[in-house]
Every structure is written in structure tokens, then in C-alpha cells.
Amino acid sequence: MAKARTDGLVETDLPLQMAFMAPRLQGDFFPEGRLELSLWGCGRMANVFLAAWSGPFTHAPNRITTDGHGLYVAQSVPALAIVGASIKSVRPARRCAWWGTLTEPQKITRKGARRIATTPWGVTIVEERGEGVVVIAAGASMDEAERGLSLSVDAIIAEANAYVERCDILPSAPEMMRSMAVQSAHASLSSIRRAENGAFLGLAAGQAYSAPTRTYYRDGYWTLQALLFLDIDAVRDQIDLLATGIQPDGEAPSGVILTGPKQGEEWEKFRTTSSDYMEHRRSTDWWSDHFDSPLFFILTIGDYIRVTGDKTVLTRHWKTVEAIFRRYLGFIENSDGLPRKPRHDRDWADNVYRHGYVSYNIGLWIGALDMLAQYAGEIDAGVAEEARKTAITARASLDDALLTSHGWYADYGTKQDFLEDHLTLDSLTLLRFDAVTQAQAKIVLGHVQSLLETRNNDKQPYGDWGVMCAWPPFKRPADTRAKSAFAYRYHNGSDWPYLSGLYAEQRLKYGLDGWDYPMLRWWQTSLENGWIGSVEYFAPPFGRGSLLQGWTGMSAAAILEYKPQIEAALAVQK
């Protein structure tokens, strides 16, 4: 349905949905004639209806063009420009989100060339600037919307074009690889969000994860791996923001709520009255007490120090880091150095009741221990030494706890009770954080290639479509719920491009070929299905998750980390 071009862009004859996301403004454009606008921190703002466009269409990050038409999203202000526009109508949103209170729409007001759509949480202005040229700005206040209108059309177009160039991180690559790299970098860069005053306001998990406005420990960690190369200040700011969500005992939610005042009022009303949302125990929590979140906080600090050499961030948050360390020591039984997860659905696999030893979490734990052993000595030598010894014990205990007779590490459980021993991509955290030997890592990667790469697994019924996150499906139905109750769906075998990026990264790390398949297959499937941009997950016959998913930037992270190696391989292929 869509085709990658040599310049890294995507072309299609069909009018496909374009998701866009800038520091404040976000939304969806449908070339059939609809533009849906939202604002970070506020929610849904307005729908704009316009005359349909005809193809062929050229898609780029936050930009779409066709003969006589173009939509360009600014970066510095919450505004976009449309060239070749024929506006039919503007309608203000009646809710800030699906859970918000339904409001009576205010009548659209006109002031000269402007149409103004007002809601209790913000304002959208559509301003005509000559024949077929329109600028649309949104704001939490009229002042912010006016700032959006302050840019000329040429300036907006220039910002949009410069952003496309910024995403082009592998220009020497063939069209499929180059376009994938562009979209992966876009996923990560577009996650950087701003408040009305321009201050950093978190890394968005994705366009669909914006109401209530929140930022995640887990999604943010994988998203910022590319930002370690592209925007290190955002990484530092993310650390400081996430620190505010961690409790004195080291507990952390899945994410931190960042709503503006009006959206916040609506969310609190809903959170405190809906029985389905009582797991959000505090007003700042998005899904309280996630087992993996605190470990990602420590790992993020370690990555930041590794890249910058700046240890002040660790000093600033030391009490929080130490509390997390002590918390996880409390999950260890039998003095084996391995924390055991209670039976609940609160880690990445949040549709699965994983319990006992969980390979994914143990990989994070050993990585966090290594970070403390390496960097904490100047603050507390005792903690650094305790972390070092615990890491040695954990590594020594790992194989006995989770290594299967097949040669890979089980997903979760205990050998004395129940062991879900299928192969998972998220267990590659054990490889990423050097919890296993190089020889064992290569054995695991060999099994991933033969079983999780669908091109090599003829026991799954759908042919060559991507890299499954798990195989075979979960043995015990009672351990799954919701979407993951279905084989091949969600945590039960879908392709998650962020995990495919992690897998590609590990093949590059250990000097193995075949790293390009996990990088490219998700993107090929996306183009085949007309999904423009990075997708959250997908699997036949269940379709896709949301668009513009931040952690799909993991492929960009792998490219930036191993760029000389990749460019050399691509040169040989030519």
C-alpha cells in the first residue's frame, strides 16, 4: 500500500492516515478531508474538515505533500501550515478525552480571517493567509495560540523541513533501511514534549498515550536510547521528572501524570469514581507499583553518566536510588541474588501474571547492580560494594534458576513450582546487561533467529511477517488476560518493533549478521498494510496497535550505536 523511496520518504497513491507529533501539537491528518488536533497536557482540541486531497502522497515525519497540497508541522510553536487548503468547517472537541465530561460546544467565532474554536481547556485558531493557505494554532490559552500564529508560513515550512532532515540518520542506506531509520528516529525525537511555557514535560510513550498526559519509566527508557545520541538534555530532564514519581520506599508507578489543570481536574474526577481505574492509587500515578519501573530509573541514570560523565544526577537522586536498591534486596529469597516478582500483571507484560524469577526483570536488576557498582562508590562505597557482590551472586545463580534444556532462558516462574519456559524477546535484557557469558548469549540469539523470526518458524501459521515476542504461546491460560489471552496477540507473540530493535542491537553487539531482518521486517509489514510511521505492535490476524510509538526508536538507537559497523555492511551489500 506504500513504498519506500531512495530519499528516505514514503510514497503512496492511497489517502492514508498520517499521525503527527511535535513538542506541543499532535494529531492525525486524513487526506480524505479531516484533521484531528490535540495538545499535550490539554487533550482533544478540535476537528477541522477540508476538501479531500488526491494522490500520490509523499509522507515524511510531521509532513505530507502531494501535487498542489502540503501539511507542515512547526517545531517551535504549536502550529501547522496547510498549503492548498479548502476549509469546510471547524468543530471544537466536546471532551478533553474519552473519559472527560461531555461539554456543550461553544459556537465558532469569526474575527476577520480567523475562525476560533474554544473549549474549557484550550483554544484553536484557524487563520486563512491568502488563497488556499491556512495556519492552524492551538494553545492552553489564547496567548499560546497567538504565539503559534506568530510564525510565517515560510518559517513553519522551514521548521518542518529541517525536522525531516534531522530524522535522516542513515542517508547512505538503501531505501527500505533509510526510510525505516527516518521513522525510527522520528518516533524517538517526537516523544520530547513541552509545557505551555516551553519547559520540558516528559517523553511521550506515543500519540495514543497522551490523555491523561503522562510519561513512563519503561517506555521512556527504550525511547531515550536514541536520544542519548540526539538530545542528551532531554535524557537529563526525563530523569529529574521521573524522580518525582518514586515513593520513599522505592516504589514507582508505570508512569507519572503530567496533565494541565483542566485535564487534571477531569482525570481526578474520573480516577476517583471509576472502579476500573482504582489501580492508579495517587493523583500523580499512572498504574501504581510496577515491578520494573524503579530499575529503569537507575538504568537511565547509568546511561546518562556513561555518555556524559556527569555524576551530579546520581548525587542529586541518591536517596531515591538507594531506596530502590534496598527495595529489590527485599524481593530476594534463598540468598541467590535474584529478586522474585509477586504474581501480578505490573511490569512490561501487563496482560500477563508473571511471577517468581522473571528473566526480563532479572536482566534489568543485574544492569542496575552494575551501574551502582561502577558509579556509586564516590557517594557510598558500602552500597557500591554490596551491589557488586550481589551482581556476582545473581549471575552465578541465573542458569540454575532459569536456563532451560533448550539453551535459552525461561520467561518466568520457578523450577520447583511452574516454569513458563517459552522463548521471549524481552529476556534479551539478560544479554543487553551482560548477565550471561558471550558464548551463552550467542546460543540464545541463535534460538531467537530460528524460532522468533517468523521467516524461519513454519510452525506458526502466518508466514513471514515479523519477529514474534514469544514462542510458543503461553502454556497456562490463567496467567494471561485481555489481548494477551489470544495466541500471537500482544504479549503472546506479536511483533513489537521496540523489542525487534533490541534484538537487532544484540546481534550487532555480538558481531552476528542477520541484524537487518528485525530492523526491517516490521517496517516492511507496515508499508504493506499502509501504516505510516512507527507502530506499537502488530500480528496477523489482529492488526496493529497505536502509531508514533516512542520506543520504536530502538532501531535508531542501534543504528547510532553501531553506525560504522552498519555502514560498512551496507557498503559491502552495494
SVG drawing of the C-alpha trace seen along z (x, -y; Angstrom):
<svg xmlns="http://www.w3.org/2000/svg" viewBox="-24 -41 59 71">
<polyline fill="none" stroke="black" stroke-width="0.4" points="0.0,0.0 3.0,-2.3 6.6,-2.4 9.9,-3.5 11.8,-6.0 15.5,-6.5 15.3,-9.8 14.0,-8.1 10.4,-9.2 7.3,-7.1 5.0,-7.4 1.5,-6.1 -1.3,-6.5 -3.8,-6.0 -5.0,-8.6 -3.5,-7.0 -3.7,-8.3 -0.8,-10.5 -0.1,-10.7 2.0,-13.7 3.5,-14.8 5.5,-17.9 6.6,-19.3 3.0,-20.6 0.7,-20.0 -0.2,-16.5 -3.0,-14.8 -4.0,-12.9 -4.5,-14.0 -6.7,-12.1 -6.3,-13.2 -9.9,-12.4 -10.6,-15.7 -10.3,-15.6 -7.7,-16.9 -7.9,-16.0 -6.0,-18.2 -4.8,-17.6 -2.5,-19.5 0.0,-17.9 -1.3,-18.4 -4.8,-19.5 -6.3,-16.8 -8.5,-16.9 -8.9,-20.4 -10.8,-20.5 -11.6,-18.8 -11.1,-20.6 -12.8,-19.5 -11.4,-20.4 -11.7,-19.4 -10.2,-16.0 -6.8,-15.7 -5.8,-13.3 -2.6,-11.3 0.1,-10.3 1.1,-11.4 4.6,-11.7 4.9,-11.1 7.7,-12.4 7.9,-12.9 5.3,-15.6 4.9,-16.4 2.7,-15.3 2.7,-16.7 1.0,-16.0 0.6,-17.9 -0.8,-21.3 -1.1,-20.5 1.0,-20.2 0.7,-20.0 3.7,-21.1 4.0,-20.9 6.1,-23.5 8.5,-22.6 9.0,-25.8 5.2,-26.6 2.0,-24.6 1.1,-25.4 0.9,-23.9 0.5,-25.2 -1.6,-23.8 -1.0,-24.8 -3.7,-24.2 -6.4,-24.1 -10.1,-24.5 -11.5,-24.6 -15.2,-23.5 -15.8,-23.6 -14.2,-23.7 -15.6,-22.0 -14.3,-22.2 -13.9,-19.0 -16.6,-18.2 -14.4,-16.2 -10.7,-16.5 -10.5,-12.7 -13.0,-9.8 -13.2,-9.8 -13.8,-13.5 -17.0,-15.3 -19.1,-15.9 -19.5,-19.7 -21.8,-21.8 -19.7,-23.1 -19.2,-26.8 -20.1,-28.4 -17.2,-29.1 -16.4,-32.7 -15.0,-34.6 -12.6,-37.6 -11.6,-38.6 -9.7,-35.7 -9.8,-33.7 -12.1,-31.0 -11.8,-30.4 -12.8,-27.1 -12.9,-27.5 -13.1,-24.7 -12.8,-24.9 -9.3,-23.6 -7.9,-25.5 -8.4,-27.3 -7.8,-26.5 -7.4,-29.2 -7.7,-28.6 -6.4,-31.6 -6.5,-32.0 -3.5,-33.6 -4.2,-34.1 -5.7,-31.7 -5.5,-28.1 -3.0,-28.9 -4.0,-28.3 -2.2,-28.3 -3.8,-26.5 -2.6,-27.0 -3.7,-25.6 -3.0,-26.6 -3.9,-26.0 -4.5,-29.8 -5.2,-32.4 -1.7,-33.7 -0.2,-30.3 -2.4,-30.1 -1.3,-33.6 2.3,-32.6 1.6,-29.7 0.3,-32.2 3.4,-34.4 5.3,-32.3 5.0,-32.9 4.0,-30.1 7.6,-30.0 9.0,-29.7 6.7,-26.8 7.6,-25.0 11.3,-25.6 11.0,-24.2 9.1,-21.1 11.7,-20.5 14.6,-20.9 13.0,-18.3 12.7,-15.8 16.4,-16.3 17.2,-15.8 15.5,-12.4 17.5,-11.3 20.2,-9.5 21.4,-6.9 21.3,-8.7 23.7,-6.3 21.4,-3.3 19.1,-1.8 15.5,-3.0 14.0,-0.5 16.6,-0.8 16.9,-4.6 13.1,-5.2 12.9,-2.9 15.7,-4.8 13.9,-8.1 10.7,-6.8 12.5,-5.3 14.4,-8.5 11.1,-10.4 9.5,-8.1 12.1,-9.0 12.6,-12.7 8.9,-13.4 8.4,-12.0 10.1,-15.1 7.2,-17.2 6.9,-20.7 4.7,-22.7 3.0,-25.9 6.0,-27.9 8.4,-25.8 9.7,-23.7 10.4,-20.0 7.3,-18.0 8.3,-14.4 8.8,-11.8 5.5,-10.7 5.1,-6.9 3.2,-7.6 0.5,-9.6 -2.3,-7.5 -0.8,-7.7 -1.5,-11.4 -4.6,-11.5 -4.2,-11.7 -0.8,-13.2 1.9,-11.0 5.4,-9.8 6.6,-6.2 9.7,-4.8 9.7,-1.8 8.7,-3.2 10.8,-6.3 13.9,-4.2 13.7,-2.5 12.7,-5.7 15.6,-7.7 18.3,-5.2 18.3,-7.2 18.2,-10.5 21.5,-9.6 22.9,-10.5 20.3,-13.0 19.3,-15.1 21.1,-14.4 19.4,-17.3 16.1,-15.6 17.5,-12.5 18.7,-14.5 15.3,-16.3 13.5,-13.0 15.5,-11.6 14.6,-14.7 10.9,-14.4 10.7,-10.6 12.3,-11.1 9.2,-12.9 7.1,-9.8 9.1,-7.5 8.0,-6.9 10.3,-7.0 10.4,-3.2 11.5,-2.9 8.1,-2.0 7.3,-3.6 4.2,-3.6 4.2,-2.7 4.2,-6.4 3.9,-9.9 0.8,-12.0 1.6,-15.4 -1.8,-16.9 -2.6,-20.6 -5.0,-22.0 -8.3,-21.4 -7.4,-17.9 -6.1,-17.2 -9.5,-18.1 -11.3,-15.8 -8.9,-13.0 -9.1,-13.2 -12.9,-13.1 -12.8,-10.0 -9.9,-8.3 -11.6,-8.6 -15.1,-7.5 -14.4,-4.7 -13.9,-1.3 -11.9,-0.2 -9.2,-2.7 -8.5,-2.3 -5.1,-0.8 -4.0,-4.5 -3.6,-5.0 -2.3,-8.5 -3.1,-11.6 0.4,-11.5 0.5,-7.8 -0.3,-6.1 -0.9,-2.5 0.9,-2.3 3.7,0.1 5.2,1.5 7.9,4.0 10.2,2.9 9.8,-0.9 12.3,-1.7 15.0,0.4 14.6,-1.6 15.2,-4.8 18.6,-3.5 19.5,-2.3 18.6,-5.7 20.9,-7.4 23.7,-4.9 23.3,-5.6 23.3,-9.3 26.6,-9.1 28.2,-6.7 27.5,-9.2 28.2,-12.5 30.5,-11.6 28.2,-13.9 27.6,-12.1 25.7,-15.0 22.4,-13.5 23.2,-10.4 24.2,-12.6 21.0,-14.6 18.8,-11.5 20.9,-9.3 18.3,-8.7 15.8,-7.6 18.4,-5.3 19.4,-3.7 15.7,-3.2 15.2,-1.3 18.2,0.8 17.0,1.7 13.5,2.4 14.7,5.1 17.0,6.7 13.8,7.4 12.5,9.5 15.4,11.8 14.9,15.3 17.5,18.0 20.4,15.6 20.7,16.2 20.8,12.5 17.7,12.9 14.6,10.9 11.3,12.8 8.3,10.9 4.9,11.4 2.2,12.8 0.6,9.7 0.5,8.0 2.6,5.0 5.6,4.9 6.1,4.7 3.9,7.8 0.9,6.1 -1.5,8.6 0.4,11.5 0.5,12.6 4.2,13.3 5.7,14.4 8.8,15.8 12.0,15.4 11.3,13.3 14.2,13.2 13.3,9.7 13.3,8.2 16.4,10.0 18.3,8.6 17.2,5.1 18.3,5.9 21.8,7.1 22.2,4.0 21.1,1.7 23.6,3.5 26.4,3.0 25.5,-0.7 25.7,-1.1 29.0,0.9 30.5,-1.3 29.3,-4.8 28.1,-4.8 31.4,-4.3 32.1,-8.1 28.8,-8.5 28.5,-5.4 31.3,-2.8 29.3,-0.3 26.4,-0.3 28.7,0.0 30.4,3.0 27.2,4.6 25.8,4.1 29.0,5.6 28.8,8.8 25.0,9.1 25.7,9.0 28.2,11.8 25.8,13.9 22.9,13.2 25.0,14.2 26.1,17.3 22.5,18.3 20.9,17.4 21.5,20.6 20.2,22.8 17.1,20.7 16.1,20.1 18.3,21.7 16.2,24.4 17.4,27.6 16.9,25.9 19.6,23.4 17.5,20.3 16.2,18.6 12.7,19.3 10.2,16.4 9.2,16.7 8.4,19.0 10.5,21.4 11.6,24.9 10.2,26.1 6.7,24.8 5.8,23.8 8.1,22.6 6.8,20.8 9.8,21.9 8.9,20.5 11.4,18.1 10.8,14.4 12.4,11.3 12.2,9.4 14.5,12.0 17.3,10.3 17.7,7.8 19.9,10.6 22.1,10.1 21.9,6.4 23.1,6.0 25.8,8.8 24.1,11.1 25.3,14.1 28.5,15.1 29.2,14.2 29.0,17.9 25.6,18.3 24.4,15.0 25.2,16.3 23.3,19.6 20.2,17.6 20.4,15.4 20.6,18.4 17.4,19.7 15.7,16.3 16.7,16.4 15.3,19.9 12.1,19.6 11.0,16.0 11.9,14.8 8.7,15.8 10.6,16.4 12.3,19.4 9.4,20.8 6.9,22.8 5.0,23.9 3.3,20.5 0.6,20.3 1.1,16.8 4.3,17.0 7.0,14.3 5.6,11.2 8.0,10.1 9.7,11.2 7.4,12.7 7.9,11.5 7.2,15.0 7.1,18.6 5.3,20.9 2.2,19.2 1.7,19.2 1.1,22.6 -1.2,21.6 -4.3,19.6 -4.9,18.4 -1.6,16.4 -2.9,14.2 -5.7,11.7 -7.3,9.3 -5.4,9.1 -2.6,11.5 -5.2,14.3 -5.0,14.8 -2.1,16.7 0.0,14.3 -1.6,11.2 0.0,8.6 2.4,10.2 1.5,13.6 3.5,13.4 3.0,10.0 5.9,8.2 6.8,5.2 9.2,3.1 11.0,1.8 11.8,5.4 12.8,6.2 15.2,3.2 16.6,4.6 17.1,7.9 18.9,6.2 21.1,4.3 22.2,7.6 23.1,9.2 25.2,6.2 26.7,6.2 27.8,9.8 29.1,9.4 26.4,11.6 24.9,11.0 21.2,11.0 20.6,7.8 18.8,6.2 15.9,8.6 14.5,7.4 15.1,3.8 13.4,4.0 10.6,6.6 8.3,4.6 8.7,1.7 8.0,3.8 4.9,5.1 3.8,1.5 4.3,0.4 2.4,3.5 -0.5,2.5 -0.4,-1.2 0.7,-2.1 2.7,-5.2 5.2,-5.7 6.2,-3.5 3.7,-1.1 3.3,0.1 2.8,3.8 1.1,6.0 0.3,9.5 -1.9,11.3 -4.9,11.5 -5.2,8.9 -3.9,5.8 -1.8,3.0 -1.5,1.0 -1.1,-2.8 1.0,-4.9 4.1,-7.0 5.2,-4.8 8.3,-6.4 10.2,-3.2 10.2,-2.1 13.2,-4.4 15.2,-1.4 16.2,-0.7 17.5,-4.2 19.4,-3.7 21.0,-0.5 21.9,-2.4 23.5,-5.3 25.4,-2.9 26.8,-0.7 26.8,-3.1 30.3,-2.4 29.6,1.4 26.2,0.9 27.6,-1.4 30.4,1.0 27.9,3.8 25.7,1.8 28.7,0.8 29.5,4.5 25.9,5.2 26.1,2.5"/>
</svg>
